[in-house]
Every structure is written in structure tokens, then in C-alpha cells.
């Protein structure tokens, strides 16, 4: 059995300057979540998580895996933030 999995992905985009930190970036390298990251994410959710609970947990994981602050992550252009969340979201094939 061969397993193909990206352990990190770099997203490149037009320069973004974060208002909250005055920092500028043109790319963002995201580390793939480890099994433990996803396990802890699921364990931290309430028994019947709302969409908001799930989204907040995914944003916390994205912040951890991008090295951005929560304020910086929330300032990313929507397509970039969605691409990051898509990369780290647990999926099964």
C-alpha cells in the first residue's frame, strides 16, 4: 500500500499587509496536521457541536499550523483562508 500525503503546502498570493501587526507576507507555508492535532480538535468539541463550534476549532488549528495570530488569520483574503482550511480539514477518501 502506498500512501500519498502532503506534509506541508505553500500558498502564494498577492502581498498582504496585516493591519493588526503591520507585517507583510506573500506566501504562507502550512504544516499538515498530525493525527494528534485532529484527535485533540475533535476531543475539544462539545457533545453536539454547532457549526460555529466546529468552525472555531478549525480556525484554532489553522492558526497553530500557519504560525499566524488569530487576528492575522482573520485578515487573510477569503480565498487564501479557505484554501488553508481546505488543506487542514480532515477528509476521508
C-alpha beads as a LAMMPS data file, in Angstrom:
LAMMPS data file: protein, C-alpha beads

93 atoms
92 bonds

1 atom types
1 bond types

-500.0 500.0 xlo xhi
-500.0 500.0 ylo yhi
-500.0 500.0 zlo zhi

Masses

1 110.0

Atoms # bond

1 1 1 0.000 0.000 0.000
2 1 1 1.359 3.394 -0.950
3 1 1 0.148 6.439 0.953
4 1 1 0.464 9.823 -0.698
5 1 1 0.058 12.747 1.645
6 1 1 1.348 16.285 1.619
7 1 1 3.126 17.134 4.848
8 1 1 3.208 20.837 4.062
9 1 1 1.839 23.141 1.438
10 1 1 2.878 26.658 0.483
11 1 1 0.216 29.092 -0.656
12 1 1 1.492 32.037 -2.707
13 1 1 -0.615 35.150 -3.269
14 1 1 -0.500 38.905 -3.745
15 1 1 1.216 40.609 -0.809
16 1 1 -0.971 41.003 2.255
17 1 1 -0.272 43.534 4.989
18 1 1 -1.893 42.738 8.301
19 1 1 -3.401 45.777 9.962
20 1 1 -3.149 44.172 13.388
21 1 1 0.626 43.589 13.240
22 1 1 1.827 45.681 10.263
23 1 1 3.521 42.515 8.962
24 1 1 3.569 41.794 5.200
25 1 1 3.591 38.345 3.609
26 1 1 3.417 36.999 0.039
27 1 1 3.236 33.320 0.872
28 1 1 2.226 31.060 3.689
29 1 1 3.565 27.580 4.407
30 1 1 1.115 25.379 6.250
31 1 1 2.148 22.238 8.093
32 1 1 -0.216 19.308 7.710
33 1 1 -1.954 18.391 10.948
34 1 1 -0.702 15.351 12.805
35 1 1 -3.155 12.678 13.881
36 1 1 -2.901 14.055 17.427
37 1 1 -3.859 17.567 16.234
38 1 1 -7.052 16.253 14.704
39 1 1 -7.784 13.979 17.658
40 1 1 -7.414 16.855 20.126
41 1 1 -9.553 19.053 17.881
42 1 1 -12.395 16.537 17.958
43 1 1 -11.997 15.823 21.680
44 1 1 -12.261 19.547 22.480
45 1 1 -15.637 19.887 20.766
46 1 1 -18.825 19.717 22.847
47 1 1 -21.017 16.619 22.522
48 1 1 -23.306 18.170 19.914
49 1 1 -21.092 20.813 18.293
50 1 1 -22.696 23.665 16.437
51 1 1 -21.348 24.860 13.113
52 1 1 -19.775 27.765 14.998
53 1 1 -18.010 25.384 17.420
54 1 1 -16.613 23.354 14.523
55 1 1 -15.502 26.450 12.605
56 1 1 -13.809 27.962 15.670
57 1 1 -11.918 24.716 16.257
58 1 1 -10.745 24.643 12.640
59 1 1 -9.551 28.257 12.873
60 1 1 -7.599 27.423 16.056
61 1 1 -5.932 24.532 14.241
62 1 1 -5.204 26.765 11.228
63 1 1 -3.572 29.357 13.478
64 1 1 -1.426 26.649 15.054
65 1 1 -0.361 25.223 11.683
66 1 1 0.294 28.561 9.932
67 1 1 2.111 30.387 12.717
68 1 1 -0.188 33.378 12.256
69 1 1 -2.002 35.090 15.088
70 1 1 -5.783 34.741 15.183
71 1 1 -6.052 38.389 14.132
72 1 1 -3.754 37.820 11.146
73 1 1 -5.604 34.689 10.065
74 1 1 -8.918 36.543 10.162
75 1 1 -7.401 39.267 7.925
76 1 1 -6.354 36.829 5.182
77 1 1 -8.196 37.184 1.887
78 1 1 -11.115 34.738 1.913
79 1 1 -9.771 32.513 -0.908
80 1 1 -6.451 32.093 0.950
81 1 1 -8.137 31.345 4.290
82 1 1 -10.477 28.856 2.595
83 1 1 -7.536 27.140 0.861
84 1 1 -5.718 26.805 4.196
85 1 1 -8.824 25.428 5.920
86 1 1 -9.366 23.041 2.996
87 1 1 -5.820 21.722 3.371
88 1 1 -6.084 21.047 7.099
89 1 1 -9.688 19.821 7.191
90 1 1 -9.920 16.110 7.974
91 1 1 -11.184 14.234 4.940
92 1 1 -11.507 10.593 4.032
93 1 1 -11.188 9.114 0.580

Bonds

1 1 1 2
2 1 2 3
3 1 3 4
4 1 4 5
5 1 5 6
6 1 6 7
7 1 7 8
8 1 8 9
9 1 9 10
10 1 10 11
11 1 11 12
12 1 12 13
13 1 13 14
14 1 14 15
15 1 15 16
16 1 16 17
17 1 17 18
18 1 18 19
19 1 19 20
20 1 20 21
21 1 21 22
22 1 22 23
23 1 23 24
24 1 24 25
25 1 25 26
26 1 26 27
27 1 27 28
28 1 28 29
29 1 29 30
30 1 30 31
31 1 31 32
32 1 32 33
33 1 33 34
34 1 34 35
35 1 35 36
36 1 36 37
37 1 37 38
38 1 38 39
39 1 39 40
40 1 40 41
41 1 41 42
42 1 42 43
43 1 43 44
44 1 44 45
45 1 45 46
46 1 46 47
47 1 47 48
48 1 48 49
49 1 49 50
50 1 50 51
51 1 51 52
52 1 52 53
53 1 53 54
54 1 54 55
55 1 55 56
56 1 56 57
57 1 57 58
58 1 58 59
59 1 59 60
60 1 60 61
61 1 61 62
62 1 62 63
63 1 63 64
64 1 64 65
65 1 65 66
66 1 66 67
67 1 67 68
68 1 68 69
69 1 69 70
70 1 70 71
71 1 71 72
72 1 72 73
73 1 73 74
74 1 74 75
75 1 75 76
76 1 76 77
77 1 77 78
78 1 78 79
79 1 79 80
80 1 80 81
81 1 81 82
82 1 82 83
83 1 83 84
84 1 84 85
85 1 85 86
86 1 86 87
87 1 87 88
88 1 88 89
89 1 89 90
90 1 90 91
91 1 91 92
92 1 92 93
